[in-house]
Amino acid sequence: MSAPAKVESLRDAYGQALLELGERDPKLIVLDADLSGSTRTVLFGKKFPDRFYNVGVMEPTMMSIAAGFSLEGRTVYASTFAVFAAGQAYNFVRQSICYNRANVKIVATHGGLLVGPDGGTHQIVEDIGLMRGLPGMTVIVPADAPTARAATFAVAEREGPAYVRLTRESLPTVTDGSFQIGRAAELRSGSDLTIVAVGALVARALEVAGELAEIGISTRVLDLASVKPFDEPALLRAARDTGAILVLEEHSVLTGVGALVAATTGENYPVPVRRVGVPDLFGESGEAWALLDRFGMSKERIREEAWELLRLRGKVQ
């Protein structure tokens, strides 16, 4: 029996990576909107106070300031909760950052339902779709702390705007941190079914794949942490090799990764695709992990959807 996965904070990994980036790049600027303790940018602020700006509860203004610093030749990281970064400040991200191709890296914490008791007003489940739709925006959704760390460095090396979505909750470590923008990580090989997952649901994908293996079902698991640009060859290879895809995301099924997978396979190599994520609903206050189950992302639901795809393929009765 394998040992339980280590559980680590993605926010801590981000904060520590910022410190290293600050040492490497004396032009790096970090901004926060009065949430630096939660986003972990406080670590950078303590070490490099002359390059850290707490703009207060003014997220739209923060995005404009970030764009201004960037257009003066600085690499800028701007952090706040995802609901404020992608929701409240959306038009400023669009107009000030993306329209100008500004070199601003938005690292948004507290994304999705795992914000838990803060409730539906703070549980943004539309942000991946919003950010993916912006021209020139890179979108990353890490599954664990090693990927969060690697993504923090990777977006620094890539010119232009980026959006990195982190969870409030710590997550099991399921990757070796060898993240590359534009590449999907194949965490498990398989030929009967593919599960494509992002963020908090990658660990559940691996758990279900392991359970299916016990009854002879071979399941490929792809971590699509790089949502934009995404690994189209890996996705189409999975469609051809396994004939069916199940998508798992802690995000609205209407506009997220499931929609991306369905559109890509539908245009290039149609196979059955099922989407497990947040239905057309706002979230609600509750215990973080229980909310995933309540909104249809339980392991039981994932197994049911996987079984239905296997049935459609004639793999099971």
KAJOGI-V746635 format. One record per residue. OMEGA is omega in degrees with one decimal (NA if undefined). D_CENTER is the distance of its C-alpha to the mean C-alpha in whole Angstrom. Layout:
OMEGA;D_CENTER / OMEGA;D_CENTER
This chain:
-177.9;29 / 179.2;26 / 178.5;25 / 180.0;23 / 174.0;19 / 179.1;19 / -175.0;17 / 179.1;16 / 175.8;14 / 179.7;11 / 176.9;13 / 179.4;16 / 177.4;14 / -178.9;13 / 179.4;17 / 178.8;19 / 177.7;17 / 178.4;18 / 179.4;22 / 177.7;22 / 178.6;21 / 176.8;24 / -175.9;26 / -170.6;26 / -178.8;25 / 178.6;28 / -176.7;27 / 179.7;23 / 176.4;23 / 177.4;21 / 176.1;21 / -176.9;20 / 175.0;21 / 178.5;23 / -170.4;20 / 176.5;20 / -179.9;21 / -178.5;18 / -179.6;15 / 172.9;17 / 177.2;19 / 179.7;22 / 177.6;22 / -178.3;23 / 179.4;25 / -176.8;27 / -177.3;28 / -174.2;28 / -179.5;29 / 179.4;30 / -180.0;27 / -177.4;25 / 171.5;25 / -173.9;25 / -177.4;25 / -175.1;26 / -176.8;24 / -174.7;24 / 177.2;20 / 177.5;22 / 179.0;24 / -179.5;22 / 178.0;20 / 177.4;24 / 179.1;25 / 178.5;22 / 179.6;23 / 176.8;26 / -178.5;26 / -178.3;24 / 172.6;27 / 173.9;29 / -179.4;27 / 167.2;25 / -172.7;21 / 169.3;20 / 179.2;17 / -175.7;16 / 171.8;15 / 176.2;15 / -175.3;13 / -178.3;11 / 178.4;14 / -177.8;16 / -176.1;14 / -176.4;13 / -175.1;16 / -174.2;19 / -171.0;19 / -174.7;17 / 177.8;21 / 172.6;21 / -178.8;18 / -171.0;19 / -174.1;23 / -174.3;23 / -173.2;20 / -179.2;19 / -179.7;23 / -176.8;24 / -176.7;21 / -176.3;21 / -177.5;20 / 178.9;17 / 179.8;14 / 176.8;12 / -172.1;10 / 178.8;10 / 176.0;10 / 176.8;11 / 171.6;8 / -177.1;10 / -176.5;13 / 168.1;13 / 170.1;14 / -171.4;17 / 176.9;21 / 170.5;20 / -172.5;20 / 179.1;19 / -176.5;19 / -178.7;17 / -178.5;14 / 179.1;12 / 179.2;11 / -167.1;12 / 179.9;10 / 178.3;8 / 179.5;11 / -176.6;13 / 179.2;11 / -178.7;11 / -178.4;15 / 180.0;16 / 176.0;18 / -176.9;17 / 170.5;14 / -177.5;11 / -178.1;8 / 177.7;5 / -176.6;2 / 178.8;5 / -176.4;7 / -176.7;10 / 177.8;12 / 178.2;13 / 176.9;10 / 178.1;9 / -178.3;13 / -179.5;13 / 178.4;10 / 176.9;12 / -175.0;15 / -179.1;14 / 177.2;13 / -177.9;17 / -177.3;19 / -178.6;17 / 175.7;19 / -175.5;18 / 177.5;16 / 176.8;12 / 178.5;9 / -176.2;6 / 179.8;5 / 178.3;6 / 171.3;8 / -177.6;12 / 170.2;13 / -176.2;14 / 175.7;12 / 176.7;14 / -174.3;14 / 179.8;14 / 175.7;14 / 177.4;17 / -179.3;14 / -176.7;16 / 172.3;13 / 175.6;14 / 179.4;12 / -179.4;13 / 172.5;14 / 177.5;13 / 174.6;14 / -175.4;16 / 177.2;16 / 177.8;19 / 179.7;22 / -175.7;23 / -176.4;26 / -173.6;26 / 172.7;22 / 169.0;19 / 174.2;16 / -176.5;13 / 175.1;10 / 172.2;6 / -173.2;5 / -175.1;8 / 176.2;10 / 179.2;10 / 178.5;13 / 176.4;15 / -179.9;15 / 178.2;17 / -179.7;19 / 178.3;20 / 177.6;20 / 178.3;23 / 178.4;25 / 178.8;25 / -179.0;27 / 177.3;29 / 171.6;31 / 179.3;31 / -177.2;27 / -172.9;26 / 174.4;22 / 177.3;20 / 176.7;16 / 172.6;13 / -177.4;10 / -178.3;8 / 175.3;6 / -177.4;8 / 177.0;8 / -3.4;10 / -179.4;13 / -174.7;12 / -179.6;15 / 178.3;17 / 180.0;20 / -179.8;18 / -179.5;17 / 175.1;21 / 178.1;22 / 178.4;21 / -178.6;22 / -174.8;25 / -172.0;25 / 172.8;24 / 179.2;25 / -177.0;23 / 172.9;19 / -177.0;17 / -179.8;14 / 179.4;12 / 175.0;9 / -171.5;9 / 177.2;9 / 177.2;13 / -176.1;14 / -169.8;16 / -172.3;14 / -175.5;10 / 177.0;10 / 177.7;13 / 177.5;15 / -179.3;14 / -179.1;15 / 180.0;18 / -176.9;19 / 179.1;19 / -179.9;21 / -178.8;23 / -170.5;24 / -178.1;25 / -173.3;25 / 173.1;25 / 175.6;24 / 177.8;24 / 173.5;20 / -174.7;19 / 173.7;16 / -178.8;15 / -178.9;13 / 176.7;14 / -175.4;18 / -174.2;19 / 165.0;20 / 175.5;19 / 178.3;18 / -179.1;20 / 179.1;21 / 176.5;21 / -167.7;20 / -174.4;17 / 176.2;17 / 178.6;20 / 176.8;18 / 178.4;16 / -177.0;19 / -177.6;21 / 168.9;18 / -179.6;19 / 179.1;16 / 175.5;18 / 179.0;19 / 178.7;23 / 179.8;21 / 177.7;19 / -179.8;22 / -179.7;24 / 176.9;22 / -179.1;22 / 178.9;26 / 177.0;26 / 177.9;25 / 177.6;27 / 178.3;30 / 178.7;29 / -178.8;30 / -179.2;33 / 178.5;31 / 179.1;32 / NA;35
